[in-house]
Amino acid sequence: MKHLAAALVMLVLAGSAARAQTPPPTKAPPVAAPSAATAAPAATAITPSKDFPKGTATPSADCGACHQAIYREYAKGFGSDMKYPGVRLRAKGDQVLTMPAGTSVAASAHAVAGTDPWPIHAREAEEENKKCNVCHFPQPFIIPERTAVEIVKPVARPEAQEEGITCASCHLTPEGKIRGPHKVDAPHETVADERMSSAEMCAFCHSMGKRVPGKQTQTYLEWRDDFSAPGLGRQQCQDCHMPRTLRKTAEDADAPIRAVARHLWTGGHSGQRLGSALSLVMLQPQKDRAAVELHVINVGAGHSVPTGSNRRAIYLQTRVVDRRGKVLATREWMFAPWYGPRPDDRAFVKEDEKRPDRIAATQADEQGPHEAPLRAGEEKVLTWQPELRDGSYTVEASLVYDLNRYNDRSFTGDQREISRFTVPLPVKASH
């Protein structure tokens, strides 16, 4: 009769996503592609706004004069646990890239999209001085349809790119009006658009191209195909990343108190957000055998984990210790998005030398093969058989999030341990 010595550690899930999601299946079910073969428009005619003549280059501080609490969240990360650590590009001696002076280390990712040195310099280093992608300073766009098979990049604005993703980047329509989820009276032209509260609002900048499971920059498509379509939950991106509160949208205006989203967009820089995504079950599948089974489960994210940039990774680090705490065996797995449409693999390193993006492709393939990101609701089962003599041991495991898997692993400033687990492991030679 099998004996299971199991440790089940479930992290407390924040927000409504955890409460509404059904139990994760052992495999993420395949989902058919959207039936309508439409493509999200790349560019559209833009009508200059009489209220906002600078368009999406309008400084968000201008909006903050009326929308004070929202601006404080956007610019300072007020109310979140976000923190931007210094990040190193590659080599041990490379400069640690930190936020410019005067910038809050807890600011939202939108606020620092044009000044955060990490994505800017990473792209310069990987693609030979090319500038960061247009998602960091977009022009007004039309919200795409959910049936879009391919999501193309938005159009970049040529000026004031250091302003990043401004309030106007999301709220200013191509027709020059300010859109929001409610009908309001304001000193500028407004239009109510309930899609502001839908995941499609995030699609242009958080997905790229057609759906390729495992590939980087697929976050919206992961939510659409793996989470929403099969019915794992009804949450939109905003339900988790922009938790709501009751307040006025403009403090000094004659406006109603209603449910308003906090403009924080917590993600990979938030320990709370990271800690709610994964759980781990460790067990000894056969009594007294030197074998461990590890179940890594995406229980709290409506998309893959990790998601977004291929530079990000989650390490599952395990070790066996004896009663004195001496480490006898170790094992590590890495979960990370692929750089391109195929798994990262060392077998392609030679071929990468001929590519125009050879640096970016090579650094990814040098670390492959590795585990693909955990899709929404997915349970990944890993096995390990450390060589051990008779005795009583403990298996220790930790999940560690890394903002840049390509730099020297001895640099831990951009890493965060998000959870830790233990399970006893008795071993007898007769087995």
C-alpha positions as CSV (number, residue, x, y, z in Angstrom):
1,M,0.0,0.0,0.0
2,K,1.4,3.3,-1.0
3,H,2.1,5.9,1.7
4,L,2.1,9.5,0.8
5,A,4.2,11.8,3.0
6,A,2.9,15.1,1.6
7,A,3.2,18.8,2.2
8,L,0.5,20.9,0.7
9,V,1.1,24.6,1.1
10,M,-1.5,26.8,-0.4
11,L,-0.8,30.5,-0.4
12,V,-3.6,32.9,0.5
13,L,-4.9,34.3,-2.7
14,A,-5.5,38.0,-3.0
15,G,-8.5,39.4,-4.8
16,S,-11.6,38.0,-6.4
17,A,-9.7,35.9,-9.0
18,A,-8.8,33.2,-6.4
19,R,-12.3,33.0,-5.1
20,A,-14.1,32.6,-8.4
21,Q,-11.6,30.3,-10.2
22,T,-12.6,26.7,-10.4
23,P,-10.0,24.0,-9.3
24,P,-7.2,23.8,-11.8
25,P,-7.2,20.8,-14.1
26,T,-4.1,18.6,-14.3
27,K,-3.6,19.9,-17.8
28,A,-4.6,23.2,-19.4
29,P,-7.2,22.2,-21.9
30,P,-6.6,23.0,-25.6
31,V,-8.7,25.9,-26.8
32,A,-9.7,26.4,-30.4
33,A,-8.6,29.6,-32.1
34,P,-11.1,32.4,-32.3
35,S,-13.6,31.8,-35.1
36,A,-13.4,35.2,-36.7
37,A,-10.1,35.6,-38.5
38,T,-9.8,39.3,-37.8
39,A,-6.7,41.3,-37.1
40,A,-6.4,44.2,-34.7
41,P,-5.7,47.4,-36.6
42,A,-2.1,48.7,-36.4
43,A,-2.8,52.3,-37.1
44,T,-5.8,54.6,-37.3
45,A,-6.5,58.2,-38.2
46,I,-6.0,60.5,-35.2
47,T,-8.1,63.6,-34.6
48,P,-6.2,66.3,-32.6
49,S,-7.9,66.9,-29.3
50,K,-8.8,70.5,-28.5
51,D,-8.6,69.7,-24.8
52,F,-5.3,67.7,-25.1
53,P,-3.3,69.2,-28.0
54,K,-0.2,67.2,-27.0
55,G,-2.1,63.9,-27.4
56,T,-0.7,61.0,-25.5
57,A,2.4,63.2,-24.7
58,T,0.3,65.1,-22.3
59,P,2.1,64.8,-18.9
60,S,0.1,62.7,-16.5
61,A,0.8,65.3,-13.8
62,D,-1.6,67.6,-15.7
63,C,-4.3,65.0,-15.1
64,G,-3.2,64.6,-11.5
65,A,-4.3,68.2,-10.7
66,C,-7.9,66.9,-10.6
67,H,-7.5,63.2,-10.3
68,Q,-5.3,63.4,-7.2
69,A,-5.6,59.9,-5.7
70,I,-5.4,58.1,-9.1
71,Y,-2.2,60.1,-10.0
72,R,-0.6,59.3,-6.6
73,E,-1.1,55.6,-7.4
74,Y,0.2,55.9,-10.9
75,A,3.3,58.0,-10.0
76,K,4.1,56.7,-6.5
77,G,2.6,53.3,-6.3
78,F,0.7,54.5,-3.3
79,G,-1.1,51.5,-1.6
80,S,1.0,48.8,-3.3
81,D,4.0,46.8,-2.2
82,M,5.8,47.3,-5.6
83,K,9.5,47.8,-5.6
84,Y,11.9,48.2,-8.5
85,P,15.3,46.7,-7.6
86,G,18.5,47.4,-9.5
87,V,19.0,45.1,-12.4
88,R,22.2,44.0,-14.0
89,L,22.4,43.3,-17.8
90,R,24.7,40.3,-18.2
91,A,28.2,40.1,-16.8
92,K,29.2,40.2,-13.2
93,G,30.9,43.6,-13.6
94,D,28.1,45.3,-15.5
95,Q,26.6,48.4,-14.0
96,V,23.5,47.9,-11.9
97,L,20.6,49.8,-13.6
98,T,18.5,51.8,-11.1
99,M,15.7,54.2,-11.5
100,P,16.5,57.9,-12.3
101,A,16.9,60.3,-9.4
102,G,13.6,61.5,-8.2
103,T,11.6,58.5,-9.4
104,S,9.7,56.5,-6.9
105,V,10.9,52.8,-6.7
106,A,7.3,51.9,-6.2
107,A,5.9,53.8,-9.2
108,S,3.6,51.9,-11.5
109,A,5.1,50.3,-14.6
110,H,3.1,52.7,-16.8
111,A,4.6,55.7,-15.1
112,V,8.2,54.6,-15.6
113,A,7.7,53.0,-19.0
114,G,9.7,55.7,-20.7
115,T,12.5,56.1,-18.1
116,D,13.1,52.7,-16.6
117,P,16.7,52.0,-17.7
118,W,16.3,48.2,-17.6
119,P,14.1,47.5,-20.7
120,I,15.8,50.4,-22.6
121,H,19.4,49.2,-22.1
122,A,18.4,45.5,-22.3
123,R,17.2,46.1,-25.8
124,E,20.2,48.1,-26.8
125,A,22.5,45.4,-25.6
126,E,20.5,42.5,-27.2
127,E,19.6,44.1,-30.5
128,E,22.6,46.4,-31.2
129,N,21.3,49.8,-30.2
130,K,17.7,49.5,-31.3
131,K,15.3,51.5,-29.2
132,C,12.8,50.0,-26.8
133,N,9.5,48.9,-28.3
134,V,6.6,51.2,-29.0
135,C,4.4,49.8,-26.3
136,H,6.2,52.1,-23.8
137,F,4.9,55.3,-25.6
138,P,1.9,54.6,-27.7
139,Q,-0.3,56.9,-29.7
140,P,-4.2,56.7,-29.2
141,F,-5.6,53.4,-30.3
142,I,-8.8,51.6,-30.9
143,I,-9.6,48.9,-28.4
144,P,-9.2,45.6,-30.4
145,E,-11.9,42.9,-30.7
146,R,-11.6,39.7,-28.7
147,T,-11.8,37.7,-31.9
148,A,-8.6,39.2,-33.3
149,V,-6.3,36.4,-34.3
150,E,-3.2,38.6,-34.4
151,I,-2.5,41.6,-32.1
152,V,-0.1,44.0,-33.8
153,K,1.9,46.7,-32.0
154,P,0.5,50.1,-31.4
155,V,1.9,53.1,-33.2
156,A,4.7,55.0,-31.3
157,R,4.4,58.7,-30.6
158,P,7.5,60.5,-31.9
159,E,7.7,63.1,-29.1
160,A,8.1,63.1,-25.3
161,Q,8.7,59.4,-25.2
162,E,10.2,59.8,-21.7
163,E,6.7,60.5,-20.4
164,G,6.0,56.7,-20.9
165,I,2.5,55.4,-20.8
166,T,0.6,58.5,-19.8
167,C,-3.0,58.8,-18.6
168,A,-3.8,59.8,-22.2
169,S,-2.2,56.7,-23.6
170,C,-5.1,54.7,-22.4
171,H,-7.9,57.2,-22.0
172,L,-7.5,59.4,-25.1
173,T,-9.4,58.0,-28.1
174,P,-8.3,58.5,-31.7
175,E,-11.2,61.0,-32.0
176,G,-9.7,63.2,-29.3
177,K,-12.1,62.4,-26.5
178,I,-11.4,61.0,-23.0
179,R,-12.9,57.6,-22.6
180,G,-13.8,55.9,-19.3
181,P,-16.1,53.1,-18.0
182,H,-18.8,55.6,-16.9
183,K,-20.7,58.5,-18.3
184,V,-19.5,61.7,-16.6
185,D,-19.6,65.4,-16.8
186,A,-16.1,66.8,-17.1
187,P,-14.3,70.0,-18.3
188,H,-13.1,68.0,-21.3
189,E,-15.0,65.9,-23.9
190,T,-15.7,62.4,-22.6
191,V,-17.2,59.2,-23.9
192,A,-18.4,56.2,-21.9
193,D,-16.9,52.9,-23.0
194,E,-17.5,49.8,-20.9
195,R,-14.6,48.1,-22.6
196,M,-12.3,50.2,-20.5
197,S,-12.9,47.5,-17.8
198,S,-12.3,44.6,-20.2
199,A,-9.1,42.7,-20.8
200,E,-9.1,44.0,-24.4
201,M,-8.0,47.3,-23.1
202,C,-4.6,45.7,-22.3
203,A,-4.3,43.7,-25.5
204,F,-2.2,46.0,-27.7
205,C,0.7,46.3,-25.3
206,H,0.5,42.9,-23.6
207,S,0.4,40.6,-26.5
208,M,2.3,40.4,-29.8
209,G,1.4,38.6,-33.0
210,K,-0.5,35.3,-33.0
211,R,-0.9,32.9,-30.1
212,V,2.0,30.6,-29.6
213,P,1.8,28.8,-26.2
214,G,5.1,29.2,-24.4
215,K,6.3,32.3,-26.3
216,Q,7.0,35.6,-24.7
217,T,4.7,38.7,-24.9
218,Q,1.5,36.6,-25.0
219,T,-0.2,37.7,-21.7
220,Y,-3.5,38.9,-23.1
221,L,-3.7,35.9,-25.5
222,E,-2.9,33.6,-22.6
223,W,-5.8,35.1,-20.6
224,R,-8.2,34.9,-23.5
225,D,-7.4,31.3,-24.7
226,D,-6.4,29.5,-21.5
227,F,-8.4,31.3,-18.8
228,S,-11.5,33.1,-20.1
229,A,-12.5,30.8,-23.1
230,P,-12.5,27.5,-21.2
231,G,-14.3,29.1,-18.2
232,L,-11.6,29.0,-15.5
233,G,-12.9,32.4,-14.4
234,R,-14.7,35.6,-15.3
235,Q,-12.1,38.0,-14.2
236,Q,-10.7,40.6,-16.5
237,C,-7.1,41.9,-16.2
238,Q,-8.3,44.9,-14.2
239,D,-9.9,42.7,-11.5
240,C,-6.5,41.5,-10.3
241,H,-4.1,44.2,-11.4
242,M,-6.3,47.2,-10.6
243,P,-8.2,46.3,-7.4
244,R,-11.2,48.6,-6.8
245,T,-12.1,51.0,-4.0
246,L,-15.0,53.4,-3.3
247,R,-14.2,57.1,-4.1
248,K,-14.6,60.0,-6.4
249,T,-12.6,60.0,-9.6
250,A,-11.9,63.7,-9.1
251,E,-11.7,64.8,-5.5
252,D,-13.0,68.4,-5.8
253,A,-15.6,67.7,-8.5
254,D,-19.3,67.2,-8.0
255,A,-19.0,63.5,-8.8
256,P,-20.5,60.4,-7.2
257,I,-18.6,58.0,-5.0
258,R,-18.4,54.8,-6.9
259,A,-16.2,51.7,-7.4
260,V,-13.0,53.0,-9.0
261,A,-10.0,51.0,-10.0
262,R,-6.7,51.7,-8.3
263,H,-4.2,52.6,-11.0
264,L,-1.4,50.4,-9.8
265,W,-1.1,47.5,-12.3
266,T,0.8,45.3,-9.8
267,G,2.7,42.5,-11.4
268,G,6.3,41.1,-11.3
269,H,7.5,43.9,-9.0
270,S,4.9,43.0,-6.3
271,G,5.4,40.3,-3.8
272,Q,1.7,40.1,-3.1
273,R,0.9,39.5,-6.7
274,L,3.7,37.0,-7.2
275,G,2.8,35.1,-4.0
276,S,-0.8,34.6,-5.1
277,A,0.0,32.9,-8.3
278,L,1.5,29.5,-7.6
279,S,1.2,26.7,-5.1
280,L,3.4,23.6,-4.6
281,V,2.7,20.1,-3.4
282,M,5.6,17.9,-2.5
283,L,5.2,14.2,-1.6
284,Q,7.0,10.9,-1.3
285,P,5.1,8.7,-3.7
286,Q,6.4,5.4,-2.2
287,K,7.1,4.7,1.4
288,D,10.8,4.8,2.3
289,R,11.9,5.3,-1.3
290,A,14.4,8.1,-2.1
291,A,12.0,9.8,-4.5
292,V,10.1,13.0,-4.5
293,E,7.2,14.2,-6.6
294,L,6.6,17.9,-7.0
295,H,3.4,19.4,-8.2
296,V,3.7,23.1,-9.3
297,I,0.2,24.5,-9.8
298,N,-0.9,27.8,-11.3
299,V,-3.8,28.5,-8.9
300,G,-4.1,32.3,-8.9
301,A,-3.0,33.8,-12.2
302,G,-5.4,34.2,-15.2
303,H,-2.4,33.9,-17.5
304,S,0.9,31.9,-17.7
305,V,3.5,32.3,-15.0
306,P,5.9,33.8,-15.6
307,T,4.5,35.9,-18.4
308,G,5.6,38.8,-20.6
309,S,9.3,39.2,-21.3
310,N,11.4,36.2,-22.0
311,R,13.9,37.6,-19.6
312,R,11.8,36.7,-16.6
313,A,11.9,33.3,-14.9
314,I,10.8,31.3,-11.9
315,Y,13.2,28.8,-10.4
316,L,12.1,25.8,-8.4
317,Q,15.1,25.2,-6.1
318,T,15.2,22.0,-4.1
319,R,17.7,20.4,-1.7
320,V,17.9,17.5,0.7
321,V,19.3,18.0,4.1
322,D,20.1,15.6,6.9
323,R,19.2,16.0,10.6
324,R,22.3,18.3,11.1
325,G,21.2,20.6,8.3
326,K,24.0,19.4,5.9
327,V,23.0,19.7,2.2
328,L,23.3,16.3,0.5
329,A,21.7,16.8,-2.9
330,T,20.2,19.7,-4.9
331,R,18.1,20.1,-8.0
332,E,16.7,23.1,-9.9
333,W,14.1,23.7,-12.6
334,M,13.5,26.9,-14.5
335,F,10.2,28.1,-15.9
336,A,10.5,30.9,-18.5
337,P,8.9,32.1,-21.7
338,W,10.6,31.2,-24.9
339,Y,12.3,34.0,-26.9
340,G,10.7,32.9,-30.2
341,P,8.0,30.6,-31.5
342,R,9.9,27.4,-30.5
343,P,11.4,26.3,-27.2
344,D,14.7,27.7,-26.3
345,D,17.3,25.0,-27.0
346,R,21.1,24.9,-27.0
347,A,20.9,22.9,-30.3
348,F,20.2,26.2,-32.1
349,V,23.1,28.3,-30.8
350,K,25.3,27.8,-33.9
351,E,22.4,28.7,-36.1
352,D,21.7,31.8,-34.0
353,E,25.0,33.4,-35.1
354,K,23.4,34.1,-38.6
355,R,20.4,35.9,-37.2
356,P,20.0,39.7,-37.1
357,D,18.9,39.3,-33.5
358,R,21.7,36.9,-32.7
359,I,22.5,38.2,-29.2
360,A,18.9,37.9,-28.0
361,A,18.4,34.5,-29.6
362,T,21.7,33.1,-28.4
363,Q,21.3,34.0,-24.8
364,A,17.8,32.4,-24.8
365,D,19.0,29.2,-26.5
366,E,22.0,28.9,-24.3
367,Q,19.6,28.3,-21.4
368,G,17.4,25.7,-23.1
369,P,15.7,23.4,-22.9
370,H,13.9,24.5,-19.8
371,E,10.3,24.3,-18.5
372,A,7.7,26.4,-20.3
373,P,5.6,28.9,-18.3
374,L,2.8,27.4,-16.3
375,R,-0.5,28.1,-18.2
376,A,-3.6,29.3,-16.4
377,G,-4.9,26.4,-14.3
378,E,-2.0,24.1,-15.2
379,E,-0.4,21.6,-12.9
380,K,3.1,20.5,-13.7
381,V,4.4,17.3,-12.1
382,L,8.2,16.9,-11.7
383,T,10.1,14.0,-10.2
384,W,13.4,13.7,-8.5
385,Q,15.4,10.7,-7.2
386,P,18.3,11.9,-5.1
387,E,20.9,9.3,-4.2
388,L,20.6,8.8,-0.4
389,R,21.5,6.2,2.2
390,D,19.2,5.0,5.0
391,G,18.1,7.9,7.2
392,S,15.7,10.6,7.9
393,Y,15.9,13.6,5.7
394,T,14.1,16.8,4.8
395,V,13.4,18.1,1.4
396,E,13.4,21.9,1.2
397,A,12.0,23.8,-1.8
398,S,11.6,27.4,-2.7
399,L,10.1,29.3,-5.7
400,V,12.2,32.3,-6.7
401,Y,11.2,34.9,-9.2
402,D,13.9,36.5,-11.4
403,L,13.4,39.7,-13.4
404,N,16.5,38.9,-15.6
405,R,17.5,35.3,-16.1
406,Y,20.3,36.3,-18.4
407,N,22.6,38.0,-15.9
408,D,25.1,36.4,-13.6
409,R,23.2,34.2,-11.2
410,S,25.3,35.3,-8.3
411,F,23.6,38.7,-8.6
412,T,20.4,38.3,-6.6
413,G,19.3,41.9,-6.4
414,D,16.6,41.3,-9.1
415,Q,15.4,38.0,-7.5
416,R,12.7,37.5,-5.0
417,E,11.8,34.4,-3.1
418,I,8.1,34.1,-3.2
419,S,7.5,31.0,-1.2
420,R,9.2,28.1,0.7
421,F,8.1,24.6,1.5
422,T,9.5,21.5,3.3
423,V,8.5,17.8,3.5
424,P,10.1,14.9,5.5
425,L,11.8,12.1,3.5
426,P,12.5,8.9,5.4
427,V,14.6,6.4,3.4
428,K,15.3,2.7,4.0
429,A,17.7,0.6,2.0
430,S,15.4,-2.4,1.9
431,H,13.2,-0.3,-0.5
